[in-house]
Amino acid sequence: MFFANGDHAVTYQQNEVIDPLVLKRLTNAFNTDTHQYLTEIITTENTLTFMYEPVRVMESHDTIEPSGLVVEEAERFLVEKGFLK
């Protein structure tokens, strides 16, 4: 499940603990990929938090609610990396 987590973050959360090797793989992939709006990934046992600059998204899309666009980008990243289907 994704949700907006403050003004600069969106978080994917699940009940099951995410394998530490998967967290490392996702972090490495994030750090080597290019992203349109995502600037950082922060992981815990059950969450993946993606940081972004809301003003940049708002200006690019003429919107006052940027989190939906950021969730789409984060979800695409997780699908591409085989974490989500």
LOMI-779390 format. One record per residue (C-alpha): x, y, z; residue in three letters; residue number from 1. Coordinates in Angstrom, 1 decimal. Layout:
@east:X&north:Y&up:Z&res:Ala&n:NUM .
...
//
This chain:
@east:0.0&north:0.0&up:0.0&res:Met&n:1 .
@east:1.3&north:3.5&up:-0.9&res:Phe&n:2 .
@east:0.5&north:6.6&up:1.0&res:Phe&n:3 .
@east:1.7&north:10.2&up:1.1&res:Ala&n:4 .
@east:4.0&north:10.6&up:4.1&res:Asn&n:5 .
@east:4.4&north:14.3&up:4.7&res:Gly&n:6 .
@east:5.2&north:17.0&up:2.1&res:Asp&n:7 .
@east:8.3&north:15.3&up:0.6&res:His&n:8 .
@east:7.7&north:11.6&up:0.8&res:Ala&n:9 .
@east:5.6&north:8.7&up:-0.3&res:Val&n:10 .
@east:5.8&north:5.4&up:1.4&res:Thr&n:11 .
@east:5.1&north:1.8&up:0.4&res:Tyr&n:12 .
@east:4.2&north:-0.3&up:3.4&res:Gln&n:13 .
@east:3.4&north:-4.0&up:3.8&res:Gln&n:14 .
@east:2.7&north:-6.2&up:6.8&res:Asn&n:15 .
@east:5.4&north:-8.8&up:6.0&res:Glu&n:16 .
@east:9.1&north:-8.0&up:6.7&res:Val&n:17 .
@east:11.0&north:-7.3&up:3.6&res:Ile&n:18 .
@east:14.1&north:-9.5&up:3.2&res:Asp&n:19 .
@east:17.3&north:-7.5&up:3.9&res:Pro&n:20 .
@east:18.8&north:-8.7&up:0.7&res:Leu&n:21 .
@east:15.8&north:-7.4&up:-1.3&res:Val&n:22 .
@east:16.1&north:-4.0&up:0.5&res:Leu&n:23 .
@east:19.8&north:-3.9&up:-0.4&res:Lys&n:24 .
@east:19.1&north:-4.8&up:-4.0&res:Arg&n:25 .
@east:16.3&north:-2.2&up:-4.3&res:Leu&n:26 .
@east:18.6&north:0.5&up:-2.7&res:Thr&n:27 .
@east:21.4&north:-0.3&up:-5.1&res:Asn&n:28 .
@east:19.1&north:-0.3&up:-8.1&res:Ala&n:29 .
@east:17.6&north:3.0&up:-6.9&res:Phe&n:30 .
@east:21.0&north:4.6&up:-6.6&res:Asn&n:31 .
@east:22.1&north:3.5&up:-10.0&res:Thr&n:32 .
@east:18.9&north:4.3&up:-11.9&res:Asp&n:33 .
@east:17.8&north:7.7&up:-13.2&res:Thr&n:34 .
@east:14.5&north:9.1&up:-11.8&res:His&n:35 .
@east:12.3&north:11.9&up:-12.9&res:Gln&n:36 .
@east:11.1&north:13.0&up:-9.4&res:Tyr&n:37 .
@east:12.4&north:10.6&up:-6.8&res:Leu&n:38 .
@east:15.5&north:11.8&up:-5.0&res:Thr&n:39 .
@east:16.1&north:9.2&up:-2.3&res:Glu&n:40 .
@east:14.9&north:5.9&up:-0.9&res:Ile&n:41 .
@east:14.8&north:5.1&up:2.8&res:Ile&n:42 .
@east:14.1&north:1.5&up:3.9&res:Thr&n:43 .
@east:12.9&north:-0.2&up:7.0&res:Thr&n:44 .
@east:11.8&north:-3.8&up:7.7&res:Glu&n:45 .
@east:8.3&north:-3.1&up:6.4&res:Asn&n:46 .
@east:8.5&north:0.1&up:4.4&res:Thr&n:47 .
@east:10.1&north:1.8&up:1.4&res:Leu&n:48 .
@east:10.0&north:5.6&up:1.5&res:Thr&n:49 .
@east:10.7&north:7.6&up:-1.6&res:Phe&n:50 .
@east:11.7&north:11.3&up:-1.1&res:Met&n:51 .
@east:10.9&north:14.0&up:-3.7&res:Tyr&n:52 .
@east:10.8&north:17.7&up:-4.2&res:Glu&n:53 .
@east:7.1&north:18.6&up:-4.4&res:Pro&n:54 .
@east:7.5&north:22.1&up:-6.0&res:Val&n:55 .
@east:9.4&north:20.5&up:-8.9&res:Arg&n:56 .
@east:6.5&north:18.1&up:-9.5&res:Val&n:57 .
@east:3.9&north:20.8&up:-9.0&res:Met&n:58 .
@east:5.5&north:23.1&up:-11.5&res:Glu&n:59 .
@east:6.0&north:20.4&up:-14.1&res:Ser&n:60 .
@east:2.4&north:19.3&up:-14.0&res:His&n:61 .
@east:0.6&north:22.4&up:-12.9&res:Asp&n:62 .
@east:-0.9&north:20.6&up:-9.9&res:Thr&n:63 .
@east:-1.3&north:21.3&up:-6.2&res:Ile&n:64 .
@east:-1.2&north:17.6&up:-5.3&res:Glu&n:65 .
@east:2.0&north:16.0&up:-6.5&res:Pro&n:66 .
@east:2.0&north:12.8&up:-4.5&res:Ser&n:67 .
@east:-0.1&north:10.8&up:-7.0&res:Gly&n:68 .
@east:2.5&north:11.4&up:-9.7&res:Leu&n:69 .
@east:5.3&north:10.4&up:-7.4&res:Val&n:70 .
@east:3.5&north:7.2&up:-6.3&res:Val&n:71 .
@east:3.1&north:6.3&up:-10.0&res:Glu&n:72 .
@east:6.9&north:6.7&up:-10.5&res:Glu&n:73 .
@east:7.7&north:4.8&up:-7.3&res:Ala&n:74 .
@east:5.3&north:2.0&up:-8.3&res:Glu&n:75 .
@east:6.8&north:1.7&up:-11.8&res:Arg&n:76 .
@east:10.3&north:1.4&up:-10.2&res:Phe&n:77 .
@east:9.2&north:-1.4&up:-7.9&res:Leu&n:78 .
@east:7.4&north:-3.2&up:-10.8&res:Val&n:79 .
@east:10.5&north:-2.9&up:-13.0&res:Glu&n:80 .
@east:12.7&north:-4.3&up:-10.3&res:Lys&n:81 .
@east:10.3&north:-7.3&up:-9.8&res:Gly&n:82 .
@east:9.3&north:-6.2&up:-6.2&res:Phe&n:83 .
@east:5.7&north:-5.6&up:-7.2&res:Leu&n:84 .
@east:3.6&north:-7.2&up:-9.9&res:Lys&n:85 .
//
